[in-house]
């Protein structure tokens, strides 16, 4: 942050350790897929000496994207921690996936971090989804800085990208998003594109030259100095506007030269409190070089400008029973309060839990209390148990390097937490705590699965339980109506990764099948039926006759049964048998095999035999009577209708309304929801929104969100109902 030339003693071969919260920085990298986050993390690790000159760890693997699935898909799909050391400060770099399907991993990274580094590509621009994350960080006052990557691309333009970042992220205060350095360009090549060889510090007016592969510092030439004058003046004015010294602006306007130390101090304060967002540039190191362009400057910004964990407010806590507790402070000697921000399985170590310690000190082999998180609707059970934790470690690619302890403010991997899941709280045995959960998006894409073979069926339940334990954005449903096992995912890529993990990590092969929607049947009008079950085949026969009347009821009424038998035509002991037979037949359906609902069935008359009548005979007669009544009227198919709430930028409201209309949706209303965003409320048949999570993302370029909830069942259009009945007959 001070723009001085820095070196760092090599940290390769050991895990950085922190002895106090002030020596820790937790930074999450945010940006769209392909913006260069993982490359930047490896460049920072290389510059800090955490990895060798090839940018790889000792076993030759990648430092961040080391998962087999990430190698295959060539993109990040999970949160990764890379701890590095810079000048005695431990920096926990949290690399997050940029693809929208893995927003749960991003939210976990935001929870674990105290500051955010937004990575934008100079050639691709700023994605709409990145702006949404920026707003989330702004809402909680998280400090943010921006890094422009891919400066080597032919279309790259640092000045234009900085201007767009100011427009996108600065809002009304564009002077709060300004560059600290300007790129220094070399001689254009044959393609006319000039390479970036260095950076010019706007405050220090010094050149940091990377053209040799190592960072060197020199004074600017007479031609270079005028290039920064306008940008430097604007930066100084932006810093002074954020200064707590109200006299500084007057002194500056009066022509006084403000010293660099004062400006740097005010800049660091403004960055730490989240009111100023510096823009930097970065590029990976050339082959054989140790320091990539801008890596030292970034490390200086992180250690000098980003807050320590002690400066950030911890999440609110209660007792596991909801009883109030005092707020936490980032004190290594305080009560233990830590949170599992990620759960994964290692084939050699077993389950690993990435934990952020907010208070106290976590030590290996101690017993802690595990408090659950209230996600039972997603297949995650609540917890209120004690567990003995295993070893503490710091990740280093595929390796885990031992840690003696994890103090307040630090992150560590914990082994052998067999019950704890993502979002759970670890606390002292004598003072159990429960942290306020972070916002978790709802999975809205259903994927119905079945075991590929009998051997897979035996392992499916355990494999699915482990899968959802790792990922709180996934919901496991055993649908009793459709008899399907359904994984609710964030999108197609999320589903692909989940199924691949089932196969490769847990040895369970599954097939995807068409997701079924729980349809219903009902009578289109009143009807009557007679059930006659009379059989004689030697010995006791079977004799039961009953007459019923059926009338449809309003939606949600279920099946009602009434008895109007007079004169004992049906003996009292067999009336429940008739009802049982009616309800059993209603559950099996009449026309297409869907449950029959919203009816009143009245038993009017019948006949019995003193010897041959039985419970089973009257159950059969009741079922036959209902089927005969159904033949006397039309049977309507009922489909579930969902209440859908879609939040999109104003420019996409028209396409969203048109799309909902094409899905047989009824728009209930629209309303403004913050600056430039509209909330659309509609009622849409669930048959039409199975893939809406994917389609809305495409329609709104990743900026739209929606929520859904069951509203009611209502009659299906005639042509569609006929097609569904035909499909039911074919599939029977």
Buried (B, 14 or more C-beta within 10 A) or exposed (E): BBBEEBEBEBBBEEBBBBEBBBBBBBBBBBBBBBBBBBBBBBBBBBBBBBBBEEBBBEEEBBBBBBBEBBEEBEBBBBBBBBBBBBBEBBBBBBBBBBBBBBBBBBBBBBBBBBBBBBBBBBBBBBBBBBBBBBBBBBEEEBBBBBBBBBBBEEEBBBEEBBEBBBEBBBBEBBBBBBBBBBBBBEEEEEEEEEBBBBBBBBBBBBBBBBBEBEBEBEEBEEEBBEBBEEBBEBBBBBBBBBBEEEEBBEEBEEEEEBEBEBBBBBBBBBBBBBBBBBBBBBBBBBEEBBBBBBBBBBBBBBBBBBBBBBBBEBBEBBBBEEEEBEEBBBBBEBBBBBBBBBBBBBEEBEBBBBBBBBBBBBBBEBEBBBBBBEBEEBBBEBBEBEBEBBBBBBBBBBBBBEBEBBBBBBBBBBBBBBBBBBBBBBBBEEEBBBBEBBEBBBBBBBBBBEBBEEEBEEBBBEBBBBBBBBBBBBBBBEBEEBEBBBBBBBBBBBBBBBBBBBBBBBEBBBEEEEBBBBBBBBBEEBBBBBBBBBEEEEEEBBBBBBBBBBBBBEBEEEBEBEBEBEEEBBBEEBBBBBBBBBBBBBEBBBBBBBBBBBBBBBBBBBBBBEEBBBBBBBBBBBBBBBBBBBEEBEBBBBBBBBBBBBBBBEEBBEBBBEBBEEBBBEBEEBEEEEEEBBBBBBBBBBBBBBBBBBBBBEBBBBBBBBEBEEBEBBBBEEEBBEEBBEEBEEEE
